């Protein structure tokens, strides 16, 4: 967890000054404190500058850590063998989304990501079922994965589209009705939801997410850029352009 800027700044200054400060007399200490206080009051922009430098260093450290995570878990992210892959399978950009059907920002991002992938035409899009918001999230993810395992990628995408816009509670009755609306026999899908195969997909995604310190949804990966949170369409388009430029 990052320290608040001012607290981190004061901590750093205190650590640097500690050896010399310990050798001062009480009078010298008071004089030193007064001089520091006077300088900062007369030059408050120094604090702003220092905080900006600290923010830049923290951002650079976080970005470097994220790149290490992406390299370490590259295969699990891009070729796990079970996550749905859409868009252009041969695209020069890969967008990966860790998502939760009950997440408001995932719902907000849904239409924008669809537009991004469709308009670009050269994006490979991977969905990672990452239910972290309670039992309704888990039930929705189980349904989607069960549909995929029983009926394939096209049926999964239709289920995904329906679930991300579903307003009711994803109980057995609602999900059974949804399966019927999708042209599927509901009973095999509902039975498959609690299978070991479905459970394994969720467990593997959650394990991967925890290793990558993904604590919220949506989380996006655009080639070598990790985005922890919602990003509007124009922001994602700019990142795609930046990734293409290298």
Secondary structure, 3 states (H helix, E strand, C coil): CCCCHHHHHHHHHHHHHHHHHHCCCHHHHHHHHHHHHHHHHHCCHHHHHHHHHHHHHHHHHHHHHHHHHHHHCHHHHHCCCCCEEEECCCCCEEEEEEECCCCHHHHHHHHHHHHHHHHHCCEEEEEEECCCCCHHHHHHHHHHHHHHHHHCHHHHHHHHHHHHCCCCCCCHHHHHHHHHHCCCCHHHHHHHCCCHHHHHHHHHHHHHHHHCCCCCCCEEEECCEEEECCCCHHHHHHHHHHHHHC
